[in-house]
Structure formats: structure tokens, C-alpha cells
Amino acid sequence: MTETAILGGGCFWCTEAVYMEVKGVTAVVSGYTGGHVEHPTYEQVCAGDTGHAEVVRLEFDPAVISYRDLLEIFFTIHDPTTLNRQGNDVGTQYRSVIYYLTPQQEAMARQVVAEMAHVWDAPIVTELAPAQTFYQAEDYHQDYFRQHPLQGYCAFVVAPKLEKFRKTYASRIR
């Protein structure tokens, strides 16, 4: 039986590329959540007016990888101390956010955030919020890095994050 996690750590291409390689993650879907417009488009979300965050929805096997381990990876592959940005990606759609689906996920997220406060030199700004309606991003955003590894953003932003994951979590790679 699988469980679901919804995480936003900046551009969903980066987050998706990492979690697609994690042992125990059975599905990764890029999308939008946390906003007030139904069925937003990428262009609307990028304009910053919908309130949505770019996120990934993960299906995972808790017998292989725990929710806690997914969160630890999450805090390694993005900067949870920058408000509404990751690197040159600026806007509320790039916020650091964990959307929890159960009280157990909320409690674990709060615990991991508290622990991460001792790891980072600046305050953690990761938002914790109950899951809202998830809208799958357009088809061309799905599996983006694998389809476009040489595209500029992928080569200079996604690839280094993926490499950091591979070095830090070699035992977690499928």
C-alpha cells in the first residue's frame, strides 16, 4: 500500500528529478496547489497571481522509505531559508512548503523542521499547510529533466541538485 506526500521546494523540475530516483517512490507528478484559482495554467502560476506553489505529489511505499526520510531529502535538495525563492527563481510559486495529508504527516513535518533549524544557519521559512486541491501540471512538465537534460536550466540548476542528492543519498537511489 502506498502513501502520498506533497512537497514544494522551488521549481518542480528540480524536485521531480530527484524524487524520480528515490528507492521506494513509485510515482512523481509535478503540479500546483495552495492557490485560489481552479485549474491554473503554468503561465498563470508563473505570473504569481493564483497563490499556487509548484509542487510534486509523490506516491511512496512506506515499507521501503519513510515519510521522514522523504522530508530529510527535501531539506537537502533545496534551501528552506529563502522566502519565496530558490536561487534565481523568485515568487510565491517557488516557496518552500510541505502540504501534509494526515495529522501524522503534520507532526512528523513539524519535528523535522525543528531538527533542521539546528542544521541551517538562517531561520527555516518552510510553510506547513494542510493539503489542498492538487492540479497536475501540463504534460510537457512531467519528467522534464529526463526529456531535456541539456536545456540550460536543467544543465545548470537541476543537474547539480540531482548530483548532490546522488552523492548524499547513494543508498537511497533505485
C-alpha angles and dihedrals in degrees: 000000000000131000130209132236128183118202135172118197104156122287110021092222089070096045093044093051092055099044092047086068098047116112109239096026105115101181137015122192124181116219151124133274141154098058140107103237120089116234097358121197125227090252092053093048092047090052086063097228101108099063092230125138124217103246144163123231110213128198109201141173107238089201087065103032129012127226087243091057090050089053093048089054089047092056091049098052100050140031109256092186099069115086115228095345147078112196109307093349104099128180141072090277087070096052122135106249142158115203107200123207100192138028087250091057090048092051092047092047091051090049094049092046089052090050092047089055086074093051101050124066093219131049117281111246097183109140119226115205140156113264116268132189110315118216116197112233120240116289094253090064094057115099087356100160095051090050096044109026093149096048107116099249091045094049096046104031112019098039095055091050090050091049091050089052092049093051096043098042105028091145091056096057116107 
